[in-house]
Amino acid sequence: MATGVIHSGICGYTITVKADSTDGQTVRLDIETQCPNWQKIAAELKEVDAFQELFKKLHMGQVYETFAKYSPHPSCPGLSGTLKTVEVAAGLALPQKADIEVTRE
């Protein structure tokens, strides 16, 4: 199982994505958050095909389509964090910390 913990930024919400795959392709998702937009995403997004998510154009995947339907914030890092977690669960990448740090000068 792979777990991604995404701290979304100024909104203060954390999205926890648990992903598991037994065949390296079908990935079951369990998404937990207090974000009302991501709660809708979590209710709909229970299983994805990792190859369809990771080897097609971004806007063609089920994760992106569900995100686009419910999230008014296109810059939310929950989208990329979910895809990275799917990638690791399917055995297509090694787990590694990824950060986005935004500052103002």
C-alpha positions as CSV (number, residue, x, y, z in Angstrom):
1,M,0.0,0.0,0.0
2,A,1.1,3.5,-0.7
3,T,0.1,6.5,1.3
4,G,0.2,10.1,0.1
5,V,-0.3,13.0,2.6
6,I,-0.9,16.2,0.7
7,H,-0.9,19.5,2.6
8,S,-2.8,21.8,0.3
9,G,-1.6,25.1,1.5
10,I,-3.4,28.2,2.7
11,C,-6.8,26.5,2.8
12,G,-5.4,24.4,5.6
13,Y,-6.8,21.1,4.4
14,T,-4.8,17.9,4.3
15,I,-5.7,15.1,1.9
16,T,-4.6,11.6,2.8
17,V,-4.6,9.1,-0.1
18,K,-4.2,5.4,0.5
19,A,-3.7,3.4,-2.6
20,D,-3.3,-0.4,-3.0
21,S,-2.8,-2.6,-6.0
22,T,-2.4,-6.4,-6.2
23,D,-1.8,-6.6,-10.0
24,G,0.3,-3.4,-10.6
25,Q,-2.5,-1.9,-12.7
26,T,-5.9,-1.7,-10.9
27,V,-5.4,0.7,-7.9
28,R,-8.0,1.0,-5.1
29,L,-8.2,4.4,-3.5
30,D,-9.2,5.5,0.0
31,I,-9.2,9.3,0.2
32,E,-9.7,11.1,3.6
33,T,-10.0,14.8,4.1
34,Q,-12.0,17.6,5.6
35,C,-12.0,19.5,2.3
36,P,-15.6,19.6,1.1
37,N,-14.5,19.5,-2.6
38,W,-12.2,16.5,-2.0
39,Q,-14.9,14.7,0.0
40,K,-17.0,14.7,-3.2
41,I,-14.0,13.4,-5.2
42,A,-13.3,10.7,-2.6
43,A,-16.9,9.5,-2.8
44,E,-16.6,8.9,-6.5
45,L,-13.0,8.0,-7.0
46,K,-12.6,4.5,-5.5
47,E,-10.6,2.6,-8.2
48,V,-8.5,3.6,-11.2
49,D,-6.4,1.9,-13.9
50,A,-2.9,3.1,-13.3
51,F,-1.9,2.8,-16.9
52,Q,-4.8,4.9,-18.0
53,E,-4.0,7.6,-15.4
54,L,-0.3,7.8,-15.9
55,F,0.3,7.2,-19.6
56,K,-2.4,9.4,-21.2
57,K,-2.6,13.1,-21.4
58,L,-3.5,14.7,-18.0
59,H,-7.0,15.8,-18.9
60,M,-8.0,12.3,-20.1
61,G,-7.6,10.4,-16.8
62,Q,-10.3,9.5,-14.4
63,V,-8.5,11.3,-11.5
64,Y,-8.3,14.5,-13.5
65,E,-11.9,14.3,-14.7
66,T,-13.3,13.7,-11.2
67,F,-11.1,16.5,-9.9
68,A,-12.3,18.9,-12.6
69,K,-15.9,18.1,-11.8
70,Y,-15.7,18.9,-8.1
71,S,-12.7,21.2,-7.4
72,P,-12.9,25.0,-8.2
73,H,-9.1,25.3,-7.5
74,P,-7.0,24.1,-10.5
75,S,-3.8,24.7,-8.5
76,C,-4.7,22.3,-5.7
77,P,-1.7,19.9,-5.2
78,G,-4.2,17.2,-4.3
79,L,-4.4,16.2,-8.0
80,S,-0.7,15.6,-8.5
81,G,-0.3,14.1,-5.0
82,T,-3.1,11.6,-5.9
83,L,-1.4,10.6,-9.2
84,K,2.0,10.2,-7.5
85,T,0.4,7.9,-4.9
86,V,-1.3,5.8,-7.6
87,E,2.1,5.6,-9.4
88,V,3.8,4.2,-6.3
89,A,0.9,1.8,-5.5
90,A,1.1,0.3,-9.0
91,G,4.9,-0.2,-8.6
92,L,5.7,2.4,-11.4
93,A,7.7,4.7,-9.1
94,L,9.5,4.5,-5.8
95,P,8.1,6.4,-2.9
96,Q,9.8,9.8,-2.3
97,K,8.9,13.0,-0.7
98,A,7.8,15.8,-3.1
99,D,7.4,19.4,-2.0
100,I,6.0,22.6,-3.4
101,E,7.2,25.7,-1.4
102,V,5.9,29.0,-2.5
103,T,7.4,32.3,-1.2
104,R,7.0,35.9,-2.0
105,E,9.9,38.3,-2.2
